[in-house]
């Protein structure tokens, strides 16, 4: 069997790793990861935009350095800041999530749902940052972006990028519905 490395394979492996990790840490920690990812998305996007804005045109030397190392340094910076901030807030964040514990099948299903939504949020956000799109400032049309070629080669990349708004909103919507069904039993505590 010949294994061909592709974006589809990368996305499937990333999803599998996040889903497996979610079952290891449980539903509550998976929800914490989702909430931390939301904070990290906004932080990485905003800080990345600020750094890029303040570095461009500062001096001819900085412009030459940016030309030499490439414009992708800002994209890489956003992705790394997003990943680091998500991990840091999840591990060291000053908040905890207390939820009623479900037993049996309901717990397994909810853990799986939040695991898939967490993976979708993280993967689609990384792909959006790679595309040069900014959630805060907007960005170029995705057809003209750097990810257009990758998107044409991979159905999963297209699915993740084209439906980013769904991947971004569904974890929060699911948490809202879950909280309403539980009758307010889920709460964030300081």
Order of alpha helices (4+ residues) and beta strands (2+ residues): alpha-alpha-alpha-alpha-beta-alpha-alpha-alpha-alpha-beta
